[in-house]
Structure formats: structure tokens, C-alpha cells
Amino acid sequence: MDITLNSVAAHDLHRRMSDHRSSFECGSNRSVTGDTICYSGEGPISYDGDTQSLTNSVYEFPKENGRSYHGYRAGAYRFPNDLNEIDRLDSQFEILRILFQGHNYFAPLANPQKILDIGTGTGQWAIEMGDEFPDAEVQGTDLSPIQPPLVPENVHFFIDDASDDDWVVPPAHFDYIHTRLLLGAFTDFSEIIRKAFFHLKPGGWMEGQEAMTTPYCDDGTMPPDWPFFEWTSYCDKAAMEAGRPLRIANRMKKWYEQAGFVDVQEKIFKLPLNPWANDPEERSLGKMSEENWLAGLNAFSMAPFTRDLEWTKEEIEVP
Ligand SMILES: C[S@@+](CC[C@H](N)C(=O)[O-])C[C@H]1O[C@@H](n2cnc3c(N)ncnc32)[C@H](O)[C@@H]1O
């Protein structure tokens, strides 16, 4: 399993920003009426748009085949948001911390003031960034309110759909925008990158980490009919049926460049899938990774296989 990481400088934004600023002023109604809820541990603290129905839909999680899913813009994201998935996301965060040798980011950040984490999930990354940069304001957005109530006071979570045409923030607003593991979330991830470029300050940075879902094998011993390999092919097929591709990691560098970013760098990390490595550290990481995959099998399969491949729950769960 490869993790691709794109860290990008946006040194050449000045001229483009003046164009963007004028188009924002023309379309500034969006910032007043947009469907965004900001909340803290005490519940929603401010919101725009159709407040009551929006607030309800955010907290009503539709159930399907034993899993629960986000209520806001229901159906858009096909992986669950229940406690099992929350635990899996938190352990995935620990796995990546080890894989990245403790780094939460690789961009050369210098005193960032405004940080955005798109699709923040359980918000662990945003919370740690809030601790590391106490002078910064860190925003995490997601479709699901699954972030913990107690967070540093400079961290705020928003319910917001990143695929909306306009984001409810001005252009040239953020110093740093981060995405992690949003494979399968969007019909067009390049659009998210393009919008991020628009909302970054001149000289700002964007960085994203994505997993390639194709398993690779160092010594050529992986048989083509290995069930895990076969399963990832079905995941891929379902994602393509839904028009929300999983295999985006290998295309991100190009999308960053097309959006106008300069100094685009890509780092590729190998994440062991299981504990078969000889090296003790890789073996331990492989064990954590295997447990995470096993915890994710149901989560990754249930909605995509039933909705897009028309499998039954029983067919998915057959031992
Ligand atoms: C696999 S999780 C990754 C979470 C987090 N970035 C991490 O690394 O732990 C993907 C997250 O993206 C969120 N998401 C999916 N589609 C989204 C959208 N259109 N706008 C905002 N968040 C979205 C999901 O609700 C989910 O919490």
C-alpha cells in the first residue's frame, strides 16, 4: 500500500488573487446564506441558511445494513460514521503518525495563522495542529459531526460540504490547507484542489495524503487471485460506478500543478498490509495496519457493494 503525499507551494498567487477577490465580491451572498454549521462541544454556535432543518439533518444519521451514515447531504459519502468507524479512523491516524515518523505535515510551515482541514473526520489532526500552533485558527470541516467536544480553543469544526461550488470563506484566506484520506469522497478531487488554491493566501501551502488502494508485493509472491487483491478490485469497481474514484493518489501531483501550484513535491511511503515483514518496526506497523483493514472491511464494502454492485448484505458478510 503506497501513501502519496503532495506538499505544494503557492508562491505565484499574487496576480491571480486580485481577479479572485473581485469575483468573490460579486458572489458574496454565498457567505451569508451558505449551509454551514459551526459547532463546539456545546452544540451549534452559529449557522447560516435554513437553521432548524439543517441542524436536525446534521445529527440524524441514516441507518443502513447495520451501519450509520452522515445525515447532512445524505448519501454523498459512502463510508459510515458510527463508533466502529470512529475507532478505525483514530487508529488509522496512529498508523500514519508512525509511518510519517511523527510528522503531521511536511510543508515548511512558518507561523501559519489560518489552517483548514477538509474532511477532518474525528478531528485528531486539527486538534494536534491547534496545540502545535496556538496562535493559529484551525478549522476542520466534515459532513459528520463526529469530532470530540473538548478541543483547544483555537480549533473549530464546521459541517460543510467541500464539493459545494463556493466555500463560505473569502479568497486568499488560509495559510495552509490539508486533506487526508478523502479517496472515494468526491466526484472530482481536482476541483477541491482548484478551490483550495483560490482560498489560499499568496505563499500559502496545500498538502494532502492519500492511499493507493492497490496492494503491491515486494517479492512477487502475491497471487493474482489473492482474495484481498480481488476485494480491492470490487471496491474500485463500486467507486467507479458511483463516480467517486478511490485511486486518486497517483493523480494528485498533476492536479496540484494544473490548479496553478508551484514547487509541487510528492513523497511515496510504503505501508505494510500485514505483519509478515522481517524488520520489527515494519512488522509492528503491519500488524496495526492489518487490524485496521480488518476493521474496515465491512465499512468499505457495505454501502458501495449494496448500492453500486447490488450485492446483498449476506453476500458481503459470507464467511
Ligand atoms: C476516511 S475519512 C478521513 C478523515 C480524516 N481526514 C483522517 O485522516 O482521519 C474521510 C472524511 O471525509 C468526510 N467527507 C466526505 N465527503 C466530504 C465532503 N464532501 N465535504 C466534507 N467532508 C467530507 C467524511 O465524512 C469523513 O469523515
Ligand as a Chemical Component Dictionary entry (heavy atoms), coordinates in Angstrom:
data_LIG
# 
_chem_comp.id                   LIG 
_chem_comp.type                 NON-POLYMER 
_chem_comp.pdbx_formal_charge   0 
_chem_comp.three_letter_code    LIG 
# 
loop_
_chem_comp_atom.comp_id 
_chem_comp_atom.atom_id 
_chem_comp_atom.alt_atom_id 
_chem_comp_atom.type_symbol 
_chem_comp_atom.charge 
_chem_comp_atom.model_Cartn_x 
_chem_comp_atom.model_Cartn_y 
_chem_comp_atom.model_Cartn_z 
_chem_comp_atom.pdbx_ordinal 
LIG C1  C1  C 0  -11.659 8.481  5.561 1  
LIG S1  S1  S 1  -12.239 9.870  6.462 2  
LIG C2  C2  C 0  -10.704 10.718 6.765 3  
LIG C3  C3  C 0  -10.820 11.650 7.922 4  
LIG C4  C4  C 0  -9.542  12.398 8.297 5  
LIG N1  N1  N 0  -9.096  13.263 7.226 6  
LIG C5  C5  C 0  -8.477  11.430 8.698 7  
LIG O1  O1  O 0  -7.444  11.359 8.029 8  
LIG O2  O2  O -1 -8.664  10.719 9.694 9  
LIG C6  C6  C 0  -12.995 10.916 5.241 10 
LIG C7  C7  C 0  -13.804 12.039 5.867 11 
LIG O3  O3  O 0  -14.198 12.941 4.823 12 
LIG C8  C8  C 0  -15.502 13.387 5.096 13 
LIG N2  N2  N 0  -16.117 13.858 3.846 14 
LIG C9  C9  C 0  -16.535 13.097 2.817 15 
LIG N3  N3  N 0  -17.061 13.850 1.860 16 
LIG C10 C10 C 0  -16.978 15.141 2.282 17 
LIG C11 C11 C 0  -17.382 16.387 1.738 18 
LIG N4  N4  N 0  -17.992 16.454 0.547 19 
LIG N5  N5  N 0  -17.152 17.506 2.459 20 
LIG C12 C12 C 0  -16.566 17.443 3.673 21 
LIG N6  N6  N 0  -16.162 16.287 4.235 22 
LIG C13 C13 C 0  -16.373 15.151 3.557 23 
LIG C14 C14 C 0  -16.178 12.154 5.665 24 
LIG O4  O4  O 0  -17.356 12.467 6.382 25 
LIG C15 C15 C 0  -15.086 11.544 6.522 26 
LIG O5  O5  O 0  -15.146 11.991 7.847 27 
# 
loop_
_chem_comp_bond.comp_id 
_chem_comp_bond.atom_id_1 
_chem_comp_bond.atom_id_2 
_chem_comp_bond.value_order 
_chem_comp_bond.pdbx_ordinal 
LIG C1  S1  SING 1  
LIG S1  C2  SING 2  
LIG S1  C6  SING 3  
LIG C2  C3  SING 4  
LIG C3  C4  SING 5  
LIG C4  N1  SING 6  
LIG C4  C5  SING 7  
LIG C5  O1  DOUB 8  
LIG C5  O2  SING 9  
LIG C6  C7  SING 10 
LIG C7  O3  SING 11 
LIG C7  C15 SING 12 
LIG O3  C8  SING 13 
LIG C8  N2  SING 14 
LIG C8  C14 SING 15 
LIG N2  C9  SING 16 
LIG N2  C13 SING 17 
LIG C9  N3  DOUB 18 
LIG N3  C10 SING 19 
LIG C10 C11 SING 20 
LIG C10 C13 DOUB 21 
LIG C11 N4  SING 22 
LIG C11 N5  DOUB 23 
LIG N5  C12 SING 24 
LIG C12 N6  DOUB 25 
LIG N6  C13 SING 26 
LIG C14 O4  SING 27 
LIG C14 C15 SING 28 
LIG C15 O5  SING 29 
# 
